[in-house]
Amino acid sequence: MTATVSADETVTATGRSTTTLPALDSMRAVAAVAVIATHASFWGGAYAQPAIGTALARLDIGVAIFFVLSGFLLSGPWFERHAGRLPPPPTGRYLWKRALRIIPVYVLAAVAALVLLPGNSGASPALWVKTLLLSNIYVDDHLPDGLTQMWSLAVEVAFYVLLPGIMWLALSRRRRGTPSRSRLGVVLAVLVAVNVVWVLDLAVRLDWGGSMIGLWLPSYLTWFSVGMAMAACYVRVHREAQDATVGSDRVASTLRQMGMAPGVCWTTGLALFAISATPVAGPSSLTAPALGEAMTKNLLYAVTAGLLILPAVFADPGGRFIRVMSTPLLRHLSHISYGLFCVHLVILELVARWRGIELFEGRTVELFALTLVLSLVVSEVLYRLVERPAMLLRNLGRSSRVRSTDSKTPNAAATRS
């Protein structure tokens, strides 16, 4: 799944630009290519290869990266406005922008999959409705061909809907008007606890066999929580830098120091990724992992994704890491990454039919290369003809006075959302 927000500009609670976070955009591109690679490897049967097969299977960590990014970028405006003692972002406007960002391209990809792929021939009207409403994971035990990655988009949508309530719980002020410094920590701890209990017990206990309950939002709350915690610390660090009366926060300072050492973060993150590619995180095949293995993989992915993203937030803007991760090509790939996510499996299956690449019979590199190139072309077209025009509607119905006022208030990520 691709994070459907981008990090063009981060601003403080006073509305003044502090810094850009272009490396966050590039992380979306890295994650998108990782997801395409793992799906091509699965089709080619590369998962069965010794050692390298499990590593290729674990490239699905791209989903964890997307969810951490979403937690960071989407919670940011709440933290910024809370820090400036301003009201939270309007929920209706926030949801409208989310809908504009995901629905147009998703609908086109879903229609293409249902029409073009033989495995979906004869799809019933009920399947069309469930697919277009992105509700398959709640009422079916499988997804249509070419759309099996959409479970993660359904999880993202669930997070979008719940986020305003989560932020209200985390940031509501006491009766005297002062925020509870511990409230956010309690809320995030509860989210992580729900994740653990859901994976180890509730998902199995409540599974009636007619849904994909193990793929619902509770299974991934830790990943979103990592991003939310990072956003809170980012806002705190910048408040400390701008206001001498704001006391130092140990957690925020620690994360900042860690993020300023990209080499250490990435080395540690890749080491944890290597651990996740061992049996401790379960098999690389379609065999269901044991509950403990599933939870281990879940937590390893959360920490790994957080470590990979942390330097994109806190590293020296003039340092080598940010310069490399801010190259125009990488940033543009991130801009079209949502299209890549939506269409790549349809294109992968069409490429496999065109080239006569049977399931699990090799030619992984050829399949990956052709799928990536053709997906980039299609995604570029979608970005220019669908995504960008759709986003022109984000201020529909707003007066020029309201738009002018909003431009002066905080928005943690000036996004294309």
Steps between C-alpha positions, in 0.01 A plus 500: 500500500625846428469790734263736328646819641826672418734715701561811295518744788479486874393809689492600861197575710544866413457420133858587404697258286778332694638238271419268218501125540565384144663176616162383625374513144792288387423242767162449334678428171732250668206326665297487177782334307548252786134399481518449123816295545345269759192439283710427192715266709194316622368451145838380379533251784810670641369462856605134480867584443727441800579811707425761234143375466404594855665841463297564183185394682579743780506792258135527593644720774420773250147488641631572850695797362182633338301467822769671711509784245122533515509513879764774489356716225133477585531555875741791450236770448333408829827525692590829331167663573493364853846645563373838382183472712289504186192288423563164328474465122136487381407132477274542198767677298761244603281207389409675175867537411565135589215390273626712211845354543411132492167443327553605135810290432375210710174480307685498167736226621212292636304527176810406299560192716140381487477551123844399372610206712365152419482402865231765550291406197135470582534711815160536661334835562553436872875461446508822301324686780723354774812575301408857411407566863835356612321267739626159383715436806195534725259272311715261291786263568697606191550798268450510121795427273720805447366664816645283774712794622186702573464355850752760608304783340194383693711516817614853409140610451404359840789695654389818321153468651621429853785753511294806605365304797845368592643851492212635709576240765872571483488878502184601687582758765425485868231721646755768590611520138836332537580188295583174672857414401443134573171465313660442159729232643203322657302508174791369297565228757137395479520483120806277520332282762192462280728400211671231709178361649330501160778306329559251782140438601203700375551455126500124547219499753271720287579343163178354362662405169321747276744790511868587515487605863874455547556785253278756673633825646561370857773271363705803393433767761860481621629604158278808491587575864872512418430772245276692738761490776761623255275790394441603861874500567571695182259776603644500852858536375411800286306663783804464724720658233269800457379562854749506787216466751413152371674238710706224346329167435728199546321272254490764226865589556603134485316441173654814355849384592433159348363652181808716460703182451355352178772238471429361845123502444518326165763248613287408801184495291654271239631272775148469636375437147751216473364354824148520359625292205570207734251240624442705815254712295329207334521328161538683170245276330123528513501280810340692786753595769450408862350780709832573670678514165237736360536732799879490481490597134250775573716659769825457306341676203379785724846568640675449167269735313534760776880485486505532120269802508650676804795660313263635236344706780795600718821469296706809417325668201843578352639154557569231240203283597243774443672613179487148357145435614382836365594444137223613260463153346435329834257770605309476173479122536339560835244732342382220272544224760129472575433422136783245509337332797156489343587373152813289533331165566265541204799581282703214651234246403463648153877493451513138617235404242675699226840346569370152583637510854315233693444527876800380705704412188776761525603803288455724803742770383330529161157516660610760754672722242211499252240549773692791652556679169141461377359589842709818502359600162140434600548669839645809336193527279268450797688759702469764230150423374322375814679570829603861445165608348312327785698691759389828346164424662638492853388857573160454336236703679743704706503875482820682408504651850500153663773378265709806583457440872592134469817588314617679814425216737711192559491200275774253583529386145402718208389194313345401173209366699 
